Amino acid sequence: MKALFRRRLLVFAILMSTLLVGCSSGAVVYVPTPLPPESNPQRYEHPSGAFNVVMPPNWSAYSQNLTNLATASFSPPDSRVPLVTVAVINMGDDIEIEELDEMRRTYQSQIRPDLGHYTEQDADAQGDGAWRMVGVRQTATGETETVNTFFERRGSLLGVTDVVIPADAHLVADLQTIINTIFLGDSDTVQLEPTTLNTLALAASTGLETINISTWTTDDGVFFVTGEVTNRGGTTVYDVPVKVTLSRQDGTEVVEAQDTVMGYGIVPGGFVPFSLRFGQGQPSDASAFSVAIGDIAPAESDDLQPDIISEPALVWTDAMENSANGTLYVIGRVSNTSDEPVRQPQAIVTIFDQAGRVIAAGFADADVDVLPAGESASFNIAVPEQGGEAVNYLVSVQALACDKTCE
């Protein structure tokens, strides 16, 4: 796709004079913490190869990489809400220009994740065959925000980009940079399974999302990226993998770390922390980071997983204690109020700073392997390092439904 066709303009001047633009509490909320400032933009490439884009200095990218959906959201410096969300799917066959128009009409009228509170106001074809739609939507707090949606294709890949017009006019140039540098990958090599248009409904409002991210370095030079993963879907997910990539200014990878979130899984509406550690510290040539959620087990494998037991069957009390060496201890007691025993109860703590960012997390097993009905057990979690002043903390306890090992 030639660069001269990439001059896509945001529509905002007319609407901004009459509309209130606010932060949506119904949107995906992040607390991005970029690495040390750089003066030049960098190119971000989605892990699947589905698309790449030039990010303005100090913007943060958070990506989700499922087998049939590639998404990423981009947030400006010191912002809690992403302004740009890109979603790409593989339709299986090359998309003709007439099909693109039909697909965008179907998407706008039937599939958009924000369909219930979005109104399209205008649509026009771009010089490169793509479409730009201008609309407004009501946020969960009743405010109105302007959204530009770009619909494009390359081979069998279909890309949808949502751009929220901010109240801060100084950010418009950065947004223009992003939308004019989004390029879809090669459909023959991209790691996306063919799917249907309906998959795009999952791009913004459901599924797994990373929130409350922070980066910090210990006195010994160990670099951490900590945060939470929330499950906005309708089913429990198990062993959710998280990968953090540190990259150079030009977007090339320096180093990565990956692990699963803490706990046994994430129930619908739940959230659990993660903590990824770079023992050698932050590399000197690393200028940015990205957090990606990896592939999870397919839904049909859920029958092989034990049920996760938590509230209301389990109730607990907890308290935090400081120590002279800086270690925080969370001690507590969990009770099984159900009529059935549970096994391997585990306590998880997430620690937050004043801004609501996750600055530490930890977990520990309770002092029994099987917790009978009506019985209690103790737990003690040690958190030796934190990325700031601990202002708040949250404890959750999970256990597994009993199987033959409980007999």
Secondary structure, DSSP 4 states (H G I P E B T S, - for coil): --GGG-------HHHHTT------TTS--------S--SS-EEEE-TTSSEEEEEPTT-EEEEEE-SS-EEEEEE-TT-SS-SEEEEEEE-SSPPPHHHHHHHHHHIIIII-TTGGGEEEEEEEE-TTS-EEEEEEEE-TTS-EEEEEEEEEEETTEEEEEEEEPPS-GGGHHHHHHHHTT-EE--TTT----B--GGGGGHHHHSSEEEEEEEEEE-TT--EEEEEEEEE-SSS-EES-EEEEEEE-TTS-EEEEEEEEPSSSEE-TT-EEEEEEEETT-S-TT--EEEEEE-----GGGGGGSPPEE-TTTEEEEEEEEE-TTS-EEEEEEEEE-SSS-EEEEEEEEEEE-TTS-EEEEEEEE-S-SEE-TT-EEEEEEEE---SS---EEEEEEEEEE--GGG-
